[in-house]
Amino acid sequence: MAFPAAIRNVLLVDANLSMIAGLKSVLEGYPCEVTVTNSLYMARSHLRDLEPELLILDSEFPDEAALHLCRKLSGGDTIVIMTGRNPPREKVLHSIRSGAADFLVKPFTLDFAIQRIVHAAETIYGEASSDAPGDGLDPKDRVKRGIIRAQSSLALPHAVSKVLQLSTSRSSNAKDFEEPIRSDPVVTSAVLRLANSAFYGKRGGVIRIREAVVRVGFLSVRNAVLALSVFKMLPGRNQATSFNRLWFWQHSIATAILARMIAENGRFVDREDAFLAGLLHDIGKPVLADYAAHDFQTAIVEAQKQGEHLHVMEKRVFELNHAQAGALLLSKWQLPEKITDAVFHHHDHEIHAEEEPVLPETPGLTEVVGLANQMAKALFLGASGDYFVEEPTGDTLDRLRVRALFERGGLREKAHEQIREMFKTLRVAEGTSPAIFQPLVEKGRAVWGVPEPPLLSLSLEAAGFTAPVEEEKETPLPEIEILPGKKAARTTQGKAKGPVESRKMILVEDMVGRGKAPEGFPLVENPYDTISLYYDLQDFFVPKEKGPARKKEPRKKKEPGKSAKKKKEKKKVSAE
């Protein structure tokens, strides 16, 4: 792989130099000077003296010092690539937004690191990289060509196609499913695990395929078989961290579970159709990541840097979006038209929709999947490259009959329980961070000075900020006071008085003149950014522990030095 000629000086900064020794050796084989340090102080000095074109920076220095340095270099000529071991999702995304060109998760392969460096150089300096072929095509034509290749190469196995066909036939029976399921041992195991899972009550051990099909139903079998096939076809090895495949499948399964919960509550669409449409709603993203990697990476990084919806940025970069790409693939697979339509239109109800959709009298799959997608993002369940949550508009909650679902409470816990069971059954997200399933830890109270936006309420609850408890006798928790924009614009105090730390947050929907907001107030818009909200809650509302106060030691009298002694001797001599 050709190394970018524009990179002549490389600076490697890592608290543990042994972690980057291999990368240093590889880079020294290219025509560039490599400097290594484990000190941020020395790194700043090298940046001034060497003016390197590439900085590979460890994110694990204390007090987010590395992020501050990355942000300082943002917009300059130095490419910054951050590294870290098992970083939380928010840290990776915060690094990208602070100006990092990429984030390498330790331990990484050396070939992959060089590949990402080459791609970053192409982005910054305009040099050709390996995943941006010099074919003379514009992004639109290149992406279309990639989708055509995906349609021809991502064919469903015969067994999966047969199960899909049987699930939609009125003349099918459980015995018909035995042969296609038995032909694939992985599919057989998954169907039996599903039948014996907690979701179906574990009513005794099921060991026969026909009995499993009867217990879970034709459509549930269809969903499990199709999910396994899709996960196997689009594993996403060595993908750029800005579109992490594990986080993507977490988000997809969460959306599927929430769509099924909405369907069960409203009873106007089939719950298994809702599950499948939710599972596949973003299937176009891994297709683009695998078959149009360069242009999709450009769209996803620009969307994160500019604070824009990913599907909007995709249209700007290559004139179609992941919803269209996904629908084209599902049509090729001959999925039911209602599933394909839901995938194609699941962004139509957002603020940035190109035209206002005509709503039918009875809500359909599209609205169910659209709301479930927003709810999954609001609950911080996985990530699919778009971190903006839009509150439901108009009478959406009443149309979908989910207002009671929100008011009943415990939505997060119910969703977690079903998602955990689905992960265990399908075995597609092994290695999932345990943090995704941690029980709610209360960090503070949310005091609403406005009607509660339902999805923002879910986000605050997922972050540990719950409603006030009457007569809280124990040590009271910090409070967030959510103010309307107009009132907050007339407020001059960012921190309220009280027995515990209390901060204020502004909803700016009805705020006239955003610039009038006093400093120290986090602003929340619609749509709101879950990553910014996460860091606002960390920075503004979680009180930092104070260390023990240092005792002041009495100042010691300084003994006179040699110069002082000489002066005294001179005075004595002159006096004599």
C-alpha positions, 0 to 999 in steps of 0.5 A: 500500500502506497504511503502518503507522500505528504506525510513526512513527520509523524508524532506518536504519543502514548502513555504506554510506549510498548503499545505502539512499538510495532506501529513505530517500526512499521512507520520507520519503513516508510519515507518519514521521520517518526518521533515517539513520546509518552508525555503530553508536555513533550508532545506539545513541544514536538508539535511546535518544533517538528510541525508533523503532518500526522499525530497518533494520540492516546486518548487515555491521558487523565482529565481529557487532556488529549481531547483538548489537544485534539480540539486545539489542532482541529482545522489545521494541517495536522492529521490527528488519529486517536487511540484507546483501549475499550473506549466507551462509545461517547468517547470515540464520537467525542474524539471525532467531533473534536477534530480527530480523523479517526479512532483506532481501538487497541489492540489494532492490526498494523495493516489496518492502522496503515489503511486508516492513515492512508484514508485520512491523508486522502481526506485531508490532503486529497491524495488517492487512497486504496478505498477511493478508486481512481475510476473517474466516477463521481460519488453518486455513480460510484455508490450506485455501482456499489449497490448493484454489486451488493445486490448480486453478491448478497444473495440469501441462502436457499434455506433462508429463501425457502423459510421466507417463502413458507412464512408468507404462504397460507397453505404452509404448516409446521412440518414444511419448515423442518427440511430447510431449517435442518439443512443449516445447523446454525439456523437449527440451533437458533430456532431451538434456542428461540423456542426455549428462551425466556421470551416464550416462557421456557415451558419445557425443553423443545428439541424438535424443529416442528415443535419449535416452529409451532411454539414461536410461530411462522413469522418469529422463525422467519425473523430469526432465520433472516437475522442470522443470515444478515449478520453472517453476510455483513459482519463488518470486520476492520470497519472504521470506528466511526461506524462500529458494526457491533454498535450498529447491530445493538441499535438494530435489535433495540429498534426491533424490540421497541417496534414490537412493543409499540405494535403489541400495545397499539394492536394495529400492525403485526408485532413480528412484522414490526420486529423485522422492519425495525431490525432491517430499517438501517440495513442500507448502512452496512451495505454502503460501508462494505460496498461504497466504503470511501463515500459512506465514510465521508458522509458519516464523518461530515455528519458527525462534524457538522451536527447533521442527520446522516441520511441528509448528509448522504444525500448531499454526498452521493444523492441517495441515502441508506434507506433507499439502498436498504430497500433496493436490497430487500426488494431483491430478496423478495421480502414482503412489500410492507417491510420494504416500504417501511425501510424505504420511508422510515425517515419520512416523518422527521423534520428534515423530510423532503415533503410532508407524508400523507398519513393514513387513518390507521398507523402503519409500519413506517410510523412504528419503525420511525418512532422505535428508531428515535426511542432506541437512540434516546435510550442510548442503545447502540449506535448507527451513525446518527445521534440526533433524536426528534421528538414526536410531532403532532398527535403521533403518540396518540395515533400510535397509542403509546402515550400510556406506554410512556406514562406507565414507566419502566420502558427502559427496563422492559426493553433491556430484558427483551434485548438481552434475551434476543442477544443471547438467542441470536448470538450476534452481539457477543462482546457487547459492553456490559454497560448497555445492560447496567441497572439504572444508577440514580445520579440526580433529579429532573425538575421540569419547568415545561411539559415533558418531551417524552424522548428527552425524558427517556434520555435523562432517565437512561442517564440516571436523572429521574423525577423528584421523590417526595420527602427524600430523607437521605442525602438529596441528589443534584437537580436539573431544572429544565426551563423554557427558552423564553424564561431562561433567556431572562435568567442570569444565574446558571446555577440555582441555590439549594442544599445540593448542586443544582443546574439549569438546562434550556429547551430552546424550541420557543426561545427568541434570540438564542444568542441571549441565553446566559453562559453556563446553560446547556441548550437542548433543541429538537432534534437534540444530540444525544452525545452532546447531552451525555457530555452536558450531563457529565460536565454540568450536573454530576458533582465531582468528588473533592479530595481532602483539604490540605492542612496549611503548614506554618511558614518556616523562617528562611536562613540567611544565604551567603549573599546576605551574610556577606552584606552583614559582614561589609556593614560591620567593617564599614561601621568599624 
